[in-house]
Amino acid sequence: MRNNDGMENRISFYQHSGAIVTASVVTGISAWVLWQSPLLLEAISWQCLILGLIFLISIPALKEKHPDVGRYAFYLILPITFALSIRIQIDVFFIYSIIWIAYVPTYLPRSLAWWSLLGVALAWFGIRITFSQETNVFAKTILESTFHMFALISSIATQDSIKANDKTQQLNRELLATQQLLSDASKENERTRIARDLHDLLGHHLTALTINLQVAGRVSDGEAKKHIEQCYALSKLLLNDVREAVSTLRSMPVVNVKELLSIATRDLPRLSVSLEVQETINLDDVNIAETLLRVVQEAITNTLKHSDAKQAWVTMVDQGNTITFKYSDSGSGSKSLSLGNGLKGMQERLDSIGGTVSFSDQPAFTIYAQLPKTAKENGPKSSIERSS
């Protein structure tokens, strides 16, 4: 499975590189146009500032560590562009606002994107009608607005494509993890069948043979009795071996928890998950394993939807009859934590198997849970068990 971060990083690189190169070309063209003008130095100074601001919003690491810096840089580009256009009348300056509008979906809610497009168009129309001597101002503004609209639509389409790919990758991970659970459940069913057959068939016949040998030993004498007693001892030993084999088959762990969670947490978009799972944690109850898998998946989904975290940690400790589970991320947290449908569903899953869970959002989003190694008798059957 390909890492979705690779695709997103390439798209971001192309977008940022295109913005910087385009702004540099505009600066060069304006310098060429104003080569003999006393406004040359002023124009280059303002454009270098715009270029620097575009560079700031193009640095992914800066956006992650200091998101406010990139946000302020984004807000400053447009007013500086308008001020520059009022001061120096050169047609190519509208390209800076095209670059700005391409970043709108990144920094503003989708609901404000089209209002931003309308605001930019009205601002250019007002600047030209007020400060320039151009003719056909309305037609020119409409034409330039189509360029802005194309940039905005392309940016929105790119973000939607990334989100769709994220969703596909998420469904793929869930499918692989579910396939692993289904495979483990099938192995459990097969071992149970073999153990039952050994107990019901071979065990039954060995028990009957042992009883008959015991009776034969009582009614025989001499050398024959000696051999019958040896056969009787061997049949008892074999019967004990069968019972031990049946017990071993029934008690073998079904699910390797670390392997299961590794499948569910690898290649996540914008999030790296560290697993600290004791090697001794192996579950023989598919229902518990499925609940644990769904808890981890919901925790990751919650982080991706509501947090800017880039790192998450899953810790599991074997406590004998129970497992202690902790999930935390590197997000900034919030003042209040409200339980949505996902977290409420997580509570219901754990309640159904006799587990407990609590949530915290300070200093970052954290989940504490305790799970039994065997689900309570009246708990619902796993969907994996039902499907198998």
Buried (B, 14 or more C-beta within 10 A) or exposed (E): EEEBBEBBEEBBEEBBEEBBEBBBEBBEBBBEBBEEBEBBEBBBEBBEBBBEBBBBBBBEEBBEEEEEBBBEBBEBBBEBBBEBBBEBBBBBBBBBBBBBBBBBBBBBEEEEBEEBBEEBBEBBBEBBEEEBEEEEBEEBBEEBBEBBBEBBBEBBEBBEEBEEBBEEBBEBBBEBBBEBBBBBBBBBBEBEEBBBEBBEEBBEEBBEBBEBBBEBBEEBEEEEBEEBBEBBEEBBEBBEEBBEBBEEBBEEBBBBBBEBBBBBBBBBBBBBBEBEBBEEBBBBBBBBBBBBBBBBBBBBEBBBEBBBBBBBBBBBBBEEEBBBBBBBBBBBBEEEBEEEEBBEBBBEBBEBBBBEBEBEBEEBBBBBBBBBBBBEEEBEEBBBBEEB
